[in-house]
Amino acid sequence: MLTSFALIVYSNIANASGLEKFGSAMQVLMPVTAAGITYVENDREGFWQLAKSEVSTALLTEGLKAGIHSQRPNQRGDDSFPSGHASVTFSAAQFLQQRYGSDYGIPAYVLASVTAYSRVHANEHRWRDVIGGAALGIGSTYYFTESKQSRLALIPAQKSVMLSYQRVW
């Protein structure tokens, strides 16, 4: 199964322009990199949150493509909305931002944005397709991912207890 997936990805990349190749590579590399970061951070809980986010994003994306039947701008299919490349890469970017903060999140969002642009530039999608895919990936990940940098604490004080919530953006 992995070999089939690799061959499909490779055949799509082999016939593409440089920017389109970048976008196709990012569709695979962004989630794999996010998973690698969970390994480096020794964050098993984060790994499972990422897995749930990416799987739900992929299933929702394919379900919408099958139900909506939006014609691609290049007329090569009726599976334009939403963009799978955008949904998967923005899911990974949102995970990195939400789980680990801006040090990982900002570069990931830049890469996801270039990936989305590459799909429009290659005439595979319209802007609405990549914006829809991005929103789907971000929303799915927002639902499944807890920030590792959020803190909820009870702070004892004189004659009372304070509840404190802190989140790093």
N, C-alpha and C positions, 0 to 999 in steps of 0.2 A: 504494500500500500504506500509506504514512504517512497519507494522507488518510482512508482507511478506519479506521485505528487511531484517529486523532483524532476521527472522528465517533462511534465506539463509546464512547470515553472521555467525550466531551461528552454523549452521550445518557444515559449512566449518571449523570453528574454533574447534569444538568439536572433529573432527577426525584428528587433525593435531599435529605436534611436537611443542615444546615450541617456537622455533624460527619462525616456520611457523605461529603459533598463534599470535605471536608478529606482524608479517608482516600484517596479516589479520586485526588485531585490528587497526594498524596504518592507514590502508586504510580509515577507518572511523574516527578515532580520530584526525588525522592531520587536515583535513578540518574543523572538528567541533571545534578543539582548535583554529584554525586561525579565525574562525567566532566569537568565544568567546573573542578573543583578540580585534577584532574590536568593540565588545560591551563594553569591559572594557575601551578601548581607546575613546569611544564615537565617533566612526568613521563610520558613516552611508555610506559615499561615498566609503570607503574602503570595507565595507561589500558587496556592489553591485559590486565592482571590483572583489572581491574574488568570488562571485557567478557567474559572467560572465566567469571568468577564469576556475573555476571548471566545470561548465556546458559545456563550449566549449571543455575543455580537455576530459571530459567523452564522448561527442558525437564524437569527432575526433578519440578517441581511439577505440570506438565500431565500427565506420565506417571503420577504417583501418583493424580491426580484421575480419569484415565481408567480406571485399574486398580482403584481402591478403591470408587468409586461410593457415597460417603457422602452421605446426604440432608441438604440444608440445613435449618436450623431453621425457615425460613419456607416450606419445602416447594416452593421454586421451582427445584429442580434436584438432581442427585445428584453434584455436584462440590464438596462442601464441604471435604473434607480433601485436602491442606493448603490453607491460605489463601494465595492468590497475592499479595495485597496485603502480607501479613506477610512472606512469603518474599523478595519483591523489596526491600522497604524495609529489612528486617534485613540482607539481603545488602549493600546500600549502606552501612548504618551500620557493619557489621563491617569493610567495606573501609576506610572513613574512620578507624575506630579503629585497625585493624591497620597500615595504611600510614602514617598521619600522626599518630596519637596522640590523646589525650583532648580536645584543644582542638576538634577536628572530631568525634571519636567520641561524646562525651557528648551534645552537642545532637542528633546524628543518631540516637542510641539513644532519646532522649526522643521525637523525632518518629516514629520507627518504632513505639514503644510506643503512642503516641496513635493511630496508624494502625491497629494491631492492635485496640485498644479500640473504635475506630469501627466495625470489622467485626462485633464482638460486639454492640455497641449497636444497630446497624442490623438485627440479627437475620439477618445473612447467614452467620455462622459461630458455632460454639461455641468455648469457650476452648481445647479440645484442637486445634482446627483452626488457630488463630492461633499456638499454642505450637509445633505441628508445623511450620508454615510458617516461623516464626522460627528454629527449630533447623536446618531445611533450608538456609535462606539463610545463616545464620552458618557452618554446617559447610562448605558449598560454597565460601564466600569464604575461610574459614580455609585450605582446601586450596590455593587458587590464588594467594593474596596473600602477598607477602613484606613484612615491615615495612621501611620506609625508615629507621627509627630503630634497627634492630638493628646491632650492630657485632661482627664476629668479627675478632680480631687476634692475631697472634703477637708476643709482647713479649720481646725478648732480655734476659736477666739473666745474672749471673755464673754461668758454668759450666752454664747451662740456658736453656731457652726456655719461657715460659709461654704458654698458650692462654687468651685472655680472650673471653668472650661477654657482651655487654651488650644489654639490651632495655628500652626505655622503655614503661611501661604507662600 
